[in-house]
Amino acid sequence: MAPTYTLNDGLSIPALGFGTYPMTGESAVSTIVRAVETGYRLLDTAVNYGNEREVGEAVRRSPVERDELFVTSKLPGRHHGYDQAIESTRESLASLGLDYLDLHLIHWPNPSVGLYVDAWRALVTLREEGLVRSIGVSNFTEEHLNRIIDATGVTPAVNQIELHPYFPQEQMREVNERLGIRTESWSPLGKKQAPFTEPPVAEAADRHGVTPGQVILRWQVQLGSIPIPKSEDPDRQRQNLDAFSFELSDDEVAAITGLGRPDGRLFGGDPNSHEEM
Ligand SMILES: NC(=O)c1ccc[n+]([C@@H]2O[C@H](COP(=O)([O-])OP(=O)(O)OC[C@H]3O[C@@H](n4cnc5c(N)ncnc54)[C@H](OP(=O)(O)O)[C@@H]3O)[C@@H](O)[C@H]2O)c1
């Protein structure tokens, strides 16, 4: 099992989680139950993944108590109005069949719509009502973060951003850290273009007797970010969770960070231009 961090609201979060996109249907339920049996405690879903029902069903079927699990969902861009955000979150809970979320994130800022501050106010209300324990954002830039903090006085607990060796996000990691926000990494392995054969990754894997995937996830842990790898394969699920039994040297961490490149982002657009509906 992964150790935990304490968030800026005093609550704890596992240091590594399980991504559930794009899994749906009965096979998703059994894959997520197996992930929990393997030792994952953080489950990452979203309205837009269309699998909140499956995640909730997996929570009920798993042998682990609800309060030992950490369930994250995300508010979609089309529900950014204050009332819509409240309603959307209640629908998420109904789909999941759960009484509360451990963490709810604004999925994308969608700045052209201009309602992410209203969405943030709604998340603050939902936290006060106890429907959501911790609140955060995803794909927010420094400007977006400053706006919601200035408007409400409430700092997100988490900012979930694209982060992998080809896109190491030095600047946003520094911004999050300065504001006291825990960084979480989506596509933490780099998805299909994962840099498994790059020398800094492959050579570190040989030296430590682990797989390239484990090296990348360990790099994430040593950056202080929470990776949420997705895998449907039992062996890879087990390997990915085992990022805590070895340590990379500072030079190894720096060499992997050095794989960052200008075209490393998986999404063509940045959060200012990409809009998630
Ligand atoms: N907030 C956002 O905007 C946002 C955007 C995208 C994703 N996410 C979240 O982040 C999660 C993870 O991102 P992701 O699924 O895009 O990327 P990822 O976890 O970096 O990569 C997943 C891919 O890598 C494979 N894989 C997993 N472990 C491996 C290993 N040890 N060795 C080799 N291949 C491995 C998986 O295949 P197998 O299943 O066959 O193992 C899958 O094809 C998502 O599930 C979702 O929850 C959030």
The ligand as an SDF file (V2000), in Angstrom:
LIG
                    3D

 48 52  0  0  0  0  0  0  0  0999 V2000
   -7.5720   15.3900  -15.1320 N   0  0  0  0  0  0  0  0  0  0  0  0
   -7.4630   15.1150  -16.4040 C   0  0  0  0  0  0  0  0  0  0  0  0
   -7.6930   15.9830  -17.2680 O   0  0  0  0  0  0  0  0  0  0  0  0
   -7.0460   13.7340  -16.8310 C   0  0  0  0  0  0  0  0  0  0  0  0
   -6.7020   13.4790  -18.1690 C   0  0  0  0  0  0  0  0  0  0  0  0
   -6.3090   12.1880  -18.5310 C   0  0  0  0  0  0  0  0  0  0  0  0
   -6.2590   11.1720  -17.5550 C   0  0  0  0  0  0  0  0  0  0  0  0
   -6.6310   11.4290  -16.2600 N   0  0  0  0  0  0  0  0  0  0  0  0
   -6.5770   10.3610  -15.2130 C   0  0  0  0  0  0  0  0  0  0  0  0
   -5.2460    9.8490  -15.1580 O   0  0  0  0  0  0  0  0  0  0  0  0
   -5.2960    8.4240  -15.2510 C   0  0  0  0  0  0  0  0  0  0  0  0
   -4.0200    7.8810  -15.8490 C   0  0  0  0  0  0  0  0  0  0  0  0
   -3.7540    8.4870  -17.0990 O   0  0  0  0  0  0  0  0  0  0  0  0
   -3.6900    7.6730  -18.4780 P   0  0  0  0  0  0  0  0  0  0  0  0
   -4.5190    6.4350  -18.3920 O   0  0  0  0  0  0  0  0  0  0  0  0
   -3.9610    8.6500  -19.5520 O   0  0  0  0  0  0  0  0  0  0  0  0
   -2.1410    7.3300  -18.6330 O   0  0  0  0  0  0  0  0  0  0  0  0
   -1.0720    6.3880  -17.9100 P   0  0  0  0  0  0  0  0  0  0  0  0
   -1.5980    5.8760  -16.6080 O   0  0  0  0  0  0  0  0  0  0  0  0
    0.2030    7.1400  -17.9270 O   0  0  0  0  0  0  0  0  0  0  0  0
   -0.9070    5.2110  -18.9490 O   0  0  0  0  0  0  0  0  0  0  0  0
   -1.8680    4.2000  -19.0940 C   0  0  0  0  0  0  0  0  0  0  0  0
   -1.4010    3.2960  -20.2300 C   0  0  0  0  0  0  0  0  0  0  0  0
   -0.1480    2.6900  -19.8890 O   0  0  0  0  0  0  0  0  0  0  0  0
   -0.2820    1.2750  -19.8180 C   0  0  0  0  0  0  0  0  0  0  0  0
    0.4910    0.8510  -18.6430 N   0  0  0  0  0  0  0  0  0  0  0  0
    0.1280    0.9650  -17.3350 C   0  0  0  0  0  0  0  0  0  0  0  0
    1.1160    0.5310  -16.5320 N   0  0  0  0  0  0  0  0  0  0  0  0
    2.1370    0.1490  -17.3430 C   0  0  0  0  0  0  0  0  0  0  0  0
    3.4300   -0.3950  -17.0930 C   0  0  0  0  0  0  0  0  0  0  0  0
    3.8850   -0.5900  -15.8400 N   0  0  0  0  0  0  0  0  0  0  0  0
    4.2120   -0.7030  -18.1700 N   0  0  0  0  0  0  0  0  0  0  0  0
    3.7600   -0.4940  -19.4210 C   0  0  0  0  0  0  0  0  0  0  0  0
    2.5450    0.0280  -19.7210 N   0  0  0  0  0  0  0  0  0  0  0  0
    1.7360    0.3480  -18.6850 C   0  0  0  0  0  0  0  0  0  0  0  0
   -1.7620    0.9960  -19.7070 C   0  0  0  0  0  0  0  0  0  0  0  0
   -2.1010   -0.1990  -20.3700 O   0  0  0  0  0  0  0  0  0  0  0  0
   -2.7140   -1.4800  -19.5560 P   0  0  0  0  0  0  0  0  0  0  0  0
   -4.0320   -1.0550  -19.0090 O   0  0  0  0  0  0  0  0  0  0  0  0
   -2.8280   -2.5260  -20.6150 O   0  0  0  0  0  0  0  0  0  0  0  0
   -1.6960   -1.8310  -18.4980 O   0  0  0  0  0  0  0  0  0  0  0  0
   -2.3570    2.1960  -20.4880 C   0  0  0  0  0  0  0  0  0  0  0  0
   -2.3310    1.9400  -21.8730 O   0  0  0  0  0  0  0  0  0  0  0  0
   -6.5600    8.1620  -16.0670 C   0  0  0  0  0  0  0  0  0  0  0  0
   -6.9900    6.8380  -15.9470 O   0  0  0  0  0  0  0  0  0  0  0  0
   -7.5040    9.1740  -15.4600 C   0  0  0  0  0  0  0  0  0  0  0  0
   -8.0220    8.6670  -14.2330 O   0  0  0  0  0  0  0  0  0  0  0  0
   -7.0070   12.7070  -15.8890 C   0  0  0  0  0  0  0  0  0  0  0  0
  1  2  1  0
  2  3  2  0
  2  4  1  0
  4  5  1  0
  4 48  2  0
  5  6  2  0
  6  7  1  0
  7  8  2  0
  8  9  1  0
  8 48  1  0
  9 10  1  0
  9 46  1  0
 10 11  1  0
 11 12  1  0
 11 44  1  0
 12 13  1  0
 13 14  1  0
 14 15  2  0
 14 16  1  0
 14 17  1  0
 17 18  1  0
 18 19  2  0
 18 20  1  0
 18 21  1  0
 21 22  1  0
 22 23  1  0
 23 24  1  0
 23 42  1  0
 24 25  1  0
 25 26  1  0
 25 36  1  0
 26 27  1  0
 26 35  1  0
 27 28  2  0
 28 29  1  0
 29 30  1  0
 29 35  2  0
 30 31  1  0
 30 32  2  0
 32 33  1  0
 33 34  2  0
 34 35  1  0
 36 37  1  0
 36 42  1  0
 37 38  1  0
 38 39  2  0
 38 40  1  0
 38 41  1  0
 42 43  1  0
 44 45  1  0
 44 46  1  0
 46 47  1  0
M  CHG  2   8   1  16  -1
M  END
$$$$
